[in-house]
Amino acid sequence: MEDHLLGWLRTLDEDRLGRILANRPDAIAAPWPRRLDTLAQRLGNGFAVMETLRRLPLPCLQLAEAALAMTRPTPGSLARFLNRGAEDVTPWLEHLCDHALAWPGDDDVIHFAEGVTRYWSAPLSLGEPLEHYLNSWSISNDALHALARSLGLPAQGNKRRTIARVIETLSDAERLRTLIAGAPTGTVPLLDRFAWDGPALDVDGGTFVTPGTPEKWCADHGLLFRPSWNVAEIPREVAIRLRGPGYHPPYRPEAPEIATIPVDPEEVDHLMTLAAPHVVERCAALLDNTSKTPLPLLKTGGVGVREVRRVAKETGCDEDETRLLLEICAVARLLAWDEPSGGMIPTERFDRWRLDEGSARLRVLLAAWWRMERSSLRKIDGKYGTVLGDDPIGGTLAEIRRAVLSVLAGLPAGTAYADRDSLIGGVHWHAPLLDVRLLRSCAPAVLDEARLLGLLANNALTDLGRALAGLTARPGDENDDAVPMVEHDPMLAEAATRALASVRRSALFGPDLTAVVTGPPSAELAALLDRTAERESRGAASVWRFTTESVRRALDQGYEADTLLDELAAVGTIPQPLEYLVRDTARRHGEVTVTTVGCVVQATDTALLAEIAAHRRLGRLGLRLLAPTVLVSRAPADRTLSALREVGYSPVPVSDTGEITIHRARPEEPAGGKLILLPGGQVAELSDFPGIIETPPYMLAEPAPDPYEHARRLLAAGRPEDDRSGRTWAIIGRMATRLPTAQQSLLGFVVDRGVRAGITLADGLTATISHGELKGGALDAWCEEAGDYLEFPLAEIVEVRGAY
């Protein structure tokens, strides 16, 4: 298949090849190919072909399946088989060719990539061609001659000619009809069942060896073949002829109409500007809450309903909103498991996230939702799934999410979908490989999530939703640490900035101790007011009320009266009653003090305790004498015990009940216990993901080359030399003199087969390379550390090692 594809690629012009590269970003992903033969291998990769098939609409798949059911399909014969005009077939056939899944060969015969042919084991529920059965090793020459005589054909001649005669006879509708007319009673229903419900069916093997039965007659005349005793199959040509001249495969080149209603674009835009700031603000509030009270996980994985409701109540979020935002924060790596805390807490990435400008924060959340592989808003048997639990459909949910938004983005401007069933029908036409049952189950949850995130308003996609649906960058999956090409997409950045343009950074303080924000508050303003006042309402205008308890809460968090008043004054004019409230509460704050004590040390000997309190080497414990027989230490009990034993005392631990307890020593747990949450509540060490801490949070990868520019370079490179292999060994053997023979051979595989290897240069520089080419005395190869092709002098390479 690759040879046929390579031959076709060499006949293309720059524009056609550029279209293929634009439609197949996997083909020019790093390391991008520099020769057409390498490109053909990329385009024919089975996994890449399958991913490309998932993105194609229904007519492309129906065309491919119908063509695979034919012996030598051409555009004309395919159109006749489908009972359609060329104008209905040609555009979608060209679409397949523009994705390098199909291409024309000699005599306009259509060829398909191997991954496409493997997808349909029995296209149109038709079996293998007659040639497959007649050339099988299980068919002897005697059996083949007996079959020819049964069909009234000459039995003499070689096997090839006999097979051609049999195929010609059984492929002719009139001759097949005449043949069946003389068959035993029951033959027609038997063959009809195989033709429509086959190609392979379970049978009673004994009937195929019993004279006079329809099964034996069909087997003797080549109408049914048995690969095993209890299974029979009908050949493709026979089944098509039996279905009759009126049979045509299903083909729907036009997209189904989606019922729409007009909507006011200004109202849609206004609702987006209300929802988007709210998402950023609520995420910040939710993460602040988990920093104070870690979020525990169930033993079976995920967050329990009781904890979700607690967080929703304490942050003022809706319960559905809390479920969604918890999952988004976990996928965005803003929230992770912490072993010492025994729960989910904000990560270091959250500290960087909250310092970003609002647009960047919103894009991080949307990018996480775009690749999220679960939904706690999806109902199974009428019940919500577990928050942060493992969804059984996994990545399919993310595919459904992207398919739904893509179809909504295709609706005319100023319209919204009016009927969910027609919307689902349109989604299935554009993404036919999605399971319809799962699509119907997940679509309501996807639409609800989009509304909460400001991507959908009044059943119409907002500008923010259109920007997300139009992304061309690979979205990544749930386990990706970051998807910077999504987060930094220019269209998404512009839409996110516009969605947050109406946020308010100031408040109106009233003499009745209220603060009113006439519009969506910024995350910083909302966080300040949430710390110092009680929120009473939210919506187009949000209201907070200052009380003695709310001000005391702010003072408990470390505020002083002057600092608190200064921060409030920075966002509005403070009325006198509010100032009086703050200063009066601050005056009474601290009348009663509470001291934290690590442990208590007791002894009946007052002189011994006085000696311990005055010991110089125990000063780090912060010992204080509360009573003649009672000492308190600011260090915990285990550290205090260890310190006392180091200086020669013999203390013993005492439990809360007063009993002496001796515990076995336990190995210390590893430090840095922050972990990353995985599906199903599983966790992984944060150190396993060095990009989270050691690399900048939004480091951009080297972009792939422009498809049309790269097409020009590929065609200019021309054909590789036929003797390239021999030339490779000669040059490496002559120039790479510092390498032993085995390492020279490995370097040759880097050039001829594109394998991956590690090299070391004379100056100590190391690199991981692949896809090399020889240029004079240098090796031009892809360097993973540089993310580009670099030249390495062959004479300077001192070591080559395998990289796996």
C-alpha positions, -999 to 999 in steps of 0.1 A, spaced: 0 0 0 28 24 9 44 19 -26 11 28 -43 7 58 -20 43 69 -26 38 67 -64 7 88 -62 23 114 -39 51 119 -65 25 129 -91 10 157 -70 16 194 -73 24 216 -43 -11 228 -38 -26 192 -36 2 179 -14 -1 210 8 -38 203 13 -30 167 24 -4 180 50 -29 206 63 -56 179 67 -31 154 83 -12 174 110 1 140 123 21 136 91 42 168 98 44 165 136 80 166 149 102 152 137 87 163 104 96 142 74 120 154 48 114 128 21 82 116 3 89 80 13 91 89 50 59 109 45 41 79 29 50 58 59 35 85 82 3 88 62 -1 50 61 3 45 98 -26 24 111 -32 45 142 -30 78 124 -54 65 97 -79 55 124 -77 89 141 -83 106 107 -113 84 100 -129 96 133 -128 131 120 -146 124 87 -183 128 80 -207 101 71 -205 103 33 -168 96 33 -172 64 54 -201 53 33 -181 58 1 -152 39 15 -173 10 26 -191 7 -7 -159 9 -27 -143 -18 -5 -172 -41 -13 -163 -38 -51 -136 -57 -69 -120 -28 -89 -139 4 -79 -136 35 -101 -154 68 -96 -179 59 -123 -186 23 -112 -189 35 -76 -214 62 -85 -235 36 -104 -233 12 -75 -246 39 -52 -273 50 -78 -260 86 -76 -246 111 -100 -210 119 -102 -216 153 -86 -228 136 -54 -198 112 -53 -168 132 -66 -165 159 -38 -165 133 -10 -141 111 -29 -118 141 -33 -122 147 5 -109 111 11 -80 118 -12 -72 151 5 -67 131 37 -45 105 19 -70 77 29 -78 70 -8 -60 77 -41 -65 69 -78 -43 43 -94 -40 28 -129 -72 30 -149 -88 52 -122 -91 23 -98 -94 36 -63 -69 24 -37 -73 27 1 -49 30 30 -44 -3 48 -59 10 80 -91 18 61 -94 -17 46 -88 -32 81 -116 -12 96 -143 -31 76 -138 -68 79 -170 -74 60 -180 -42 41 -218 -39 36 -220 -73 54 -205 -90 24 -180 -118 25 -146 -123 8 -145 -123 -30 -148 -157 -48 -111 -156 -57 -103 -157 -20 -122 -190 -15 -111 -206 -48 -75 -199 -43 -76 -213 -7 -53 -241 2 -83 -261 13 -96 -263 -24 -78 -290 -43 -76 -292 -80 -100 -321 -81 -126 -301 -60 -121 -272 -83 -127 -293 -114 -158 -308 -98 -171 -273 -91 -166 -264 -128 -184 -295 -140 -213 -287 -116 -216 -253 -132 -215 -267 -167 -181 -254 -174 -151 -271 -191 -129 -287 -165 -98 -289 -185 -71 -262 -184 -49 -248 -157 -62 -238 -123 -60 -201 -130 -82 -203 -161 -107 -226 -142 -110 -200 -114 -116 -172 -139 -144 -192 -155 -161 -199 -122 -159 -163 -111 -173 -151 -144 -202 -175 -142 -212 -168 -106 -208 -130 -111 -233 -130 -139 -268 -123 -125 -287 -140 -154 -266 -172 -153 -269 -173 -115 -307 -169 -116 -309 -198 -142 -286 -219 -119 -307 -214 -88 -339 -222 -107 -329 -258 -108 -319 -260 -71 -337 -281 -45 -366 -267 -25 -354 -244 3 -324 -232 -15 -337 -197 -22 -346 -189 15 -313 -203 26 -293 -181 2 -314 -150 9 -307 -154 46 -269 -155 39 -271 -127 14 -288 -102 38 -278 -115 73 -244 -129 65 -218 -132 53 -210 -159 79 -237 -178 98 -237 -208 121 -250 -240 103 -255 -277 109 -224 -292 93 -241 -325 87 -265 -310 62 -236 -300 39 -226 -337 34 -261 -351 31 -272 -356 -5 -302 -337 -17 -301 -309 9 -300 -272 -2 -268 -268 18 -249 -295 -1 -263 -282 -34 -250 -247 -26 -216 -260 -15 -213 -282 -47 -221 -251 -69 -197 -226 -51 -225 -206 -36 -215 -213 0 -181 -222 15 -174 -236 49 -142 -224 67 -152 -247 96 -177 -275 102 -204 -254 118 -198 -221 99 -206 -212 63 -199 -181 43 -213 -166 11 -189 -151 -14 -192 -114 -21 -202 -116 -58 -229 -141 -51 -244 -120 -23 -245 -89 -44 -263 -106 -73 -288 -122 -49 -296 -88 -34 -309 -79 -68 -304 -50 -93 -324 -27 -70 -299 -29 -42 -278 1 -35 -257 8 -4 -269 36 19 -254 69 10 -263 103 25 -242 131 10 -262 159 24 -261 168 61 -294 165 80 -311 198 88 -309 209 124 -339 227 136 -330 263 147 -346 294 161 -334 330 160 -317 345 190 -304 379 199 -266 380 194 -263 408 219 -280 389 246 -259 358 239 -228 380 241 -240 395 274 -246 361 290 -211 351 280 -196 381 297 -215 372 329 -206 335 329 -169 336 320 -158 359 349 -180 338 372 -161 306 362 -127 322 370 -139 337 402 -156 305 415 -125 284 406 -104 307 427 -129 305 456 -131 267 454 -93 263 454 -90 287 483 -115 266 502 -96 234 496 -64 251 508 -81 257 542 -100 223 543 -83 196 522 -108 176 501 -108 139 511 -113 111 486 -134 80 489 -117 47 493 -131 37 459 -118 69 443 -134 103 437 -151 128 460 -182 119 480 -215 137 476 -214 150 511 -180 168 505 -193 182 472 -223 197 490 -201 211 518 -178 228 493 -208 242 474 -223 256 505 -191 272 518 -182 287 485 -216 298 474 -215 276 443 -243 257 427 -238 219 432 -235 211 395 -211 240 391 -190 226 420 -189 191 404 -177 205 371 -151 229 384 -136 203 407 -129 181 377 -116 209 356 -92 220 384 -79 185 388 -73 181 350 -56 215 349 -33 204 377 -45 232 399 -57 206 425 -39 174 435 -37 149 463 -14 157 492 -5 128 515 4 148 546 -29 167 544 -49 136 537 -69 154 509 -69 173 477 -52 207 480 -41 234 455 -8 228 438 21 251 431 7 256 396 -23 273 413 0 298 428 12 307 393 -23 306 378 -38 331 402 -11 356 394 -19 354 356 -42 379 340 -78 368 338 -78 358 301 -49 334 307 -67 319 337 -98 313 318 -80 297 289 -63 272 312 -97 261 325 -112 258 291 -82 238 277 -86 214 307 -123 210 299 -116 205 262 -94 174 270 -113 162 301 -123 125 298 -151 124 323 -182 143 333 -198 143 367 -229 159 352 -236 128 331 -264 108 346 -262 70 345 -295 53 354 -307 86 366 -278 93 390 -247 115 387 -213 98 385 -187 103 412 -168 135 411 -132 128 400 -142 92 396 -133 70 366 -157 73 337 -160 40 318 -162 56 284 -130 77 290 -117 95 259 -150 90 240 -165 116 262 -139 142 251 -146 132 214 -183 137 219 -177 171 236 -156 183 206 -181 169 180 -210 187 196 -193 220 198 -181 217 162 -217 212 149 -230 241 170 -203 262 155 -216 254 120 -251 268 127 -258 302 110 -250 333 130 -279 345 151 -295 311 155 -297 285 182 -306 248 180 -343 242 187 -344 205 191 -319 183 209 -327 152 188 -320 170 155 -288 183 170 -277 148 179 -286 136 144 -264 163 129 -235 154 153 -237 118 143 -236 127 106 -204 147 111 -189 121 135 -204 87 125 -179 66 143 -193 78 177 -217 54 193 -252 68 190 -263 54 223 -233 71 241 -239 103 221 -275 105 233 -264 98 269 -235 123 270 -249 152 249 -271 166 277 -241 167 301 -219 184 274 -245 211 268 -249 217 305 -212 220 310 -209 244 281 -236 267 296 -219 268 329 -186 278 312 -201 305 291 -196 286 259 -233 282 253 -261 308 260 -298 305 250 -288 273 231 -265 293 208 -227 290 208 -210 322 221 -179 337 206 -159 319 233 -174 286 223 -168 292 186 -131 300 193 -128 267 213 -146 247 186 -124 261 159 -91 251 174 -68 232 151 -42 223 177 -42 188 191 -62 190 223 -42 164 241 -57 139 267 -65 141 303 -30 130 314 -12 158 295 4 182 319 -3 212 296 -16 219 261 0 252 254 -10 253 217 -46 253 229 -41 277 258 -22 302 236 -44 300 205 -48 336 192 -85 333 185 -92 318 219 -71 344 236 -90 372 218 -124 357 227 -113 351 264 -102 387 267 -135 399 252 -155 376 275 -138 392 306 -139 428 293 -169 436 315 -155 425 348 -158 451 376 -128 459 398 -146 483 421 -176 482 444 -202 506 458 -201 506 496 -234 517 513 -240 531 548 -261 500 555 -228 480 555 -234 465 520 -211 463 490 -227 462 455 -208 452 423 -229 462 393 -216 435 370 -194 404 371 -167 410 397 -131 403 390 -117 373 408 -95 395 430 -124 418 440 -147 388 447 -119 371 468 -114 403 488 -152 408 495 -156 370 502 -129 373 529 -144 403 546 -181 401 541 -210 377 536 -223 373 500 -261 378 498 -268 375 461 -251 370 427 -261 376 391 -261 408 370 -253 426 403 -237 409 434 -243 421 470 -221 415 500 -229 425 536 -203 433 563 -210 419 598 -190 416 630 -184 379 622 -172 386 587 -148 413 598 -135 391 627 -129 363 601 -107 386 581 -88 396 612 -84 360 621 -67 355 587 -40 380 596 -55 414 586 -50 445 607 -76 472 608 -56 497 588 -46 471 562 -81 459 558 -95 494 554 -67 503 529 -76 473 507 -113 482 508 -106 518 500 -86 507 469 -119 494 454 -144 520 465 -153 548 489 -157 535 525 -186 550 544 -182 559 581 -204 531 595 -181 505 578 -150 521 592 -165 521 627 -174 484 624 -139 475 613 -122 495 641 -145 484 668 -142 447 659 -104 451 657 -103 468 692 -120 437 708 -100 412 687 -75 394 708 -90 399 742 -87 361 747 -56 343 735 -51 306 726 -16 291 724 -7 260 705 12 235 725 31 207 708 31 184 739 30 184 777 59 171 799 50 159 834 70 146 864 65 143 901 101 156 908 98 194 906 136 198 907 140 175 877 115 195 856 132 227 866 165 212 854 150 201 821 135 236 816 169 252 821 189 228 800 208 247 772 207 219 746 169 217 749 163 254 741 151 245 706 120 228 722 107 261 736 101 246 770 80 267 795 71 258 831 33 262 836 33 246 871 60 230 893 52 196 878 41 206 843 62 217 813 49 225 778 69 221 746 62 238 713 76 207 695 54 176 689 57 147 713 80 125 691 106 153 686 104 162 723 110 125 733 139 123 710 156 155 723 152 144 759 167 110 752 197 126 734 207 146 765 204 115 788 169 116 802 145 85 799 111 98 791 82 76 779 51 86 758 17 87 774 -16 84 755 -47 106 758 -60 82 784 -29 86 805 -15 51 798 21 46 789 24 36 752 54 22 734 52 22 695 74 5 671 94 28 649 80 34 615 100 44 584 96 80 575 74 87 545 91 105 515 90 142 516 73 164 490 41 144 492 21 163 466 6 139 441 -12 141 408 -47 128 406 -53 101 380 -87 87 368 -104 65 394 -89 83 423 -54 69 417 -25 91 423 11 95 411 41 113 425 43 150 415 80 144 408 70 120 381 58 151 362 88 174 362 72 198 338 48 209 365 76 223 388 108 227 368 95 241 335 76 273 329 39 267 331 31 277 295 62 269 276 54 268 239 67 239 218 83 244 184 54 247 159 51 224 130 61 238 96 36 255 73 19 227 53 23 244 19 59 255 25 68 220 36 50 205 5 73 226 -17 104 214 2 93 177 -1 88 179 -38 121 198 -43 139 170 -24 130 145 -52 135 108 -51 161 92 -28 190 75 -45 186 38 -51 220 30 -37 215 51 -6 220 22 18 254 13 3 264 49 2 255 54 38 278 26 51 307 38 29 305 74 41 301 65 78 329 40 76 352 65 61 342 96 82 331 83 116 366 68 124 362 72 162 334 47 163 337 9 165 321 -11 137 290 -20 158 283 17 166 289 27 129 262 2 120 238 17 146 245 52 131 237 38 97 203 27 109 196 62 121 201 73 85 184 45 65 156 35 89 151 66 110 158 47 143 164 66 176 198 67 192 219 87 216 253 102 206 282 118 224 305 143 207 342 148 214 335 179 235 312 159 258 279 171 242 252 145 242 220 144 221 192 120 212 188 118 174 167 102 148 157 105 111 192 113 99 206 123 65 242 125 54 254 159 41 290 157 32 309 149 63 280 157 87 250 139 100 218 161 96 194 145 121 164 154 143 177 164 178 151 159 205 167 183 229 167 211 204 134 202 188 148 207 153 171 192 127 208 199 135 241 189 118 266 168 137 302 163 122 307 125 118 344 129 128 334 144 161 310 116 172 328 94 197 299 72 209 265 59 196 241 40 219 206 27 215 178 49 229 146 31 238 
